[in-house]
Amino acid sequence: MTTSPQPADRLAAFGNQLVDVHLWLREELSRLREDVDAFLSGGADRPRNLRAHCLAFCTALTRHHTAEDQGVFPVLAETYPSLRPVLAELARDHEQVEEILRRLQELLDALPGTEAGTEPDPAEVRRVRGELDGLVALVESHFTYEEKKLVTALNELGTPLPDDFRLADLTGH
C-alpha cells in the first residue's frame, strides 16, 4: 500500500528545489559560455543558435528570479523578518543580473556570423566575454549566497511556493 506524501514532506523540499534549480542554471550557463567561446574563437558558425541558447537561458533565469521576487521572497520576509536585509540584497542582485543579461543579448544579436565571411570585431569579442564573465561571477556568488542564507528557511517553510519556482517549470520537464 502506498501513501501519498504529507504536505509537510512536499514543502520541506523547497530549499532542496532551490539548489536543484541553481545546479541546472549553472550547467546551462556553463554550456552558454562554451558556445560563446566556440563562436568567438571561430570554432562555431551558428550565431542564430547561440542567440537562441542565450535567450532560452536568459528567459529561464529571469523566470526563476521573478518567481523569487514576487512569490518566494515576500513569503520568507513575512515568515522570517530577520531575512529581510538578505532578501533585499538578493533582489538587487536580480536587477543587476537582468541588466547584464540584456547587454549580453544585445551584444550577441549584433555579432556577425562567420558564415558571412566576417569575423567579429576584437573589441566586440572583448565586450561579449566581459559581460559573460561578469554574469558568471555574479550568478555564482548570488547562488552561493542565496543557498547559504535561504535553504534552511525554505525547507522549514510551510507555505506553498509559486509554480515557477520548480525546476520542471524552467526546463520544460
C-alpha positions as CSV (number, residue, x, y, z in Angstrom):
1,M,0.0,0.0,0.0
2,T,1.4,3.4,-0.9
3,T,0.5,6.5,0.9
4,S,0.6,10.0,-0.6
5,P,3.2,12.2,0.8
6,Q,2.1,14.6,3.6
7,P,2.0,18.2,2.6
8,A,4.9,18.9,5.0
9,D,7.0,16.4,3.2
10,R,6.5,18.1,-0.1
11,L,7.0,21.6,1.4
12,A,10.2,20.6,3.1
13,A,11.9,20.2,-0.2
14,F,11.7,23.8,-1.3
15,G,15.2,24.6,-0.2
16,N,16.4,21.5,-2.0
17,Q,14.4,22.5,-5.1
18,L,16.3,25.9,-5.0
19,V,19.6,24.0,-5.0
20,D,18.4,21.8,-7.9
21,V,17.3,24.8,-10.0
22,H,20.6,26.5,-9.3
23,L,22.6,23.4,-10.4
24,W,20.6,23.3,-13.6
25,L,21.1,27.0,-14.3
26,R,24.8,26.7,-13.5
27,E,25.1,23.9,-16.1
28,E,23.2,25.9,-18.7
29,L,25.4,29.0,-18.0
30,S,28.5,26.8,-18.5
31,R,27.1,25.5,-21.8
32,L,26.3,29.0,-22.9
33,R,29.8,30.1,-22.0
34,E,31.3,27.2,-24.1
35,D,29.0,28.1,-27.0
36,V,30.1,31.8,-26.9
37,D,33.8,30.8,-26.6
38,A,33.5,28.4,-29.5
39,F,31.8,31.0,-31.7
40,L,34.2,33.9,-30.7
41,S,37.2,31.7,-31.3
42,G,36.0,30.8,-34.8
43,G,35.0,27.2,-33.8
44,A,31.3,27.6,-34.5
45,D,29.4,29.4,-37.2
46,R,25.9,29.5,-35.9
47,P,25.2,32.8,-34.2
48,R,21.4,32.2,-34.6
49,N,21.7,29.1,-32.4
50,L,23.9,30.9,-30.0
51,R,21.5,33.8,-29.7
52,A,18.6,31.3,-29.2
53,H,20.5,29.5,-26.5
54,C,21.3,32.8,-24.8
55,L,17.7,33.8,-25.0
56,A,16.5,30.5,-23.6
57,F,18.9,30.7,-20.7
58,C,18.1,34.4,-20.0
59,T,14.4,33.6,-20.0
60,A,14.8,30.7,-17.6
61,L,16.9,32.7,-15.2
62,T,14.6,35.7,-15.4
63,R,11.5,33.4,-14.7
64,H,13.3,32.0,-11.7
65,H,14.3,35.4,-10.3
66,T,10.8,36.8,-10.9
67,A,9.2,33.8,-9.0
68,E,11.6,34.5,-6.1
69,D,10.9,38.3,-6.1
70,Q,7.2,38.1,-6.5
71,G,6.4,34.9,-4.6
72,V,9.1,33.4,-2.5
73,F,10.8,36.4,-1.1
74,P,7.5,38.0,0.3
75,V,6.6,34.7,2.0
76,L,10.1,34.5,3.5
77,A,10.1,38.1,4.6
78,E,6.7,37.6,6.3
79,T,7.7,34.4,8.0
80,Y,11.3,35.3,8.8
81,P,11.6,39.1,9.2
82,S,15.3,38.7,10.1
83,L,15.9,37.6,6.4
84,R,14.6,40.9,5.0
85,P,18.0,42.5,4.5
86,V,19.3,39.4,2.8
87,L,16.2,39.3,0.6
88,A,16.7,42.9,-0.4
89,E,20.3,42.3,-1.3
90,L,19.3,39.2,-3.4
91,A,16.6,41.3,-5.2
92,R,19.2,43.9,-6.0
93,D,21.4,41.1,-7.5
94,H,18.4,40.1,-9.6
95,E,18.3,43.6,-11.1
96,Q,22.0,43.5,-11.8
97,V,21.7,40.1,-13.4
98,E,18.8,41.3,-15.6
99,E,20.9,44.3,-16.8
100,I,23.8,42.0,-17.7
101,L,21.5,39.6,-19.5
102,R,20.1,42.4,-21.5
103,R,23.5,43.8,-22.5
104,L,24.8,40.3,-23.3
105,Q,21.8,39.5,-25.6
106,E,22.2,42.9,-27.4
107,L,25.9,42.2,-28.0
108,L,25.2,38.7,-29.3
109,D,22.5,39.9,-31.5
110,A,24.9,42.4,-33.1
111,L,27.6,39.9,-33.8
112,P,28.0,38.9,-37.5
113,G,28.0,35.2,-38.4
114,T,31.3,33.6,-39.6
115,E,29.3,32.0,-42.4
116,A,29.1,35.5,-43.9
117,G,32.8,35.6,-44.1
118,T,33.1,38.3,-41.5
119,E,35.0,37.9,-38.2
120,P,33.7,39.6,-35.1
121,D,35.5,42.8,-34.2
122,P,38.1,42.1,-31.4
123,A,36.6,44.9,-29.3
124,E,33.1,43.3,-29.6
125,V,34.6,39.9,-28.7
126,R,36.1,41.5,-25.5
127,R,32.8,43.1,-24.6
128,V,30.9,39.8,-25.0
129,R,33.4,37.9,-23.0
130,G,33.5,40.7,-20.4
131,E,29.7,40.6,-20.0
132,L,29.7,36.9,-19.9
133,D,32.5,36.8,-17.3
134,G,30.6,39.3,-15.2
135,L,27.4,37.3,-15.5
136,V,29.2,34.1,-14.4
137,A,30.8,35.8,-11.4
138,L,27.6,37.5,-10.3
139,V,25.4,34.5,-10.7
140,E,27.8,32.1,-9.0
141,S,28.2,34.4,-6.0
142,H,24.5,35.1,-5.9
143,F,23.5,31.4,-6.0
144,T,26.1,30.5,-3.3
145,Y,24.9,33.3,-1.0
146,E,21.2,32.6,-1.6
147,E,21.7,28.9,-0.9
148,K,23.7,29.6,2.3
149,K,21.1,32.1,3.6
150,L,17.8,30.6,2.4
151,V,17.9,26.8,2.1
152,T,17.2,26.1,5.7
153,A,14.4,28.6,5.9
154,L,12.8,27.3,2.7
155,N,13.0,23.7,4.0
156,E,11.2,24.8,7.1
157,L,8.6,26.9,5.3
158,G,5.0,25.6,5.5
159,T,3.6,27.8,2.7
160,P,3.2,26.7,-0.9
161,L,5.5,28.4,-3.3
162,P,4.9,29.6,-6.9
163,D,4.9,27.0,-9.6
164,D,7.7,28.9,-11.4
165,F,10.0,28.1,-8.5
166,R,10.1,24.4,-9.6
167,L,12.9,23.1,-11.8
168,A,10.3,21.5,-14.1
169,D,8.9,24.9,-15.0
170,L,12.3,26.1,-16.1
171,T,13.4,23.0,-18.1
172,G,10.0,22.1,-19.6
173,H,10.1,18.7,-17.9
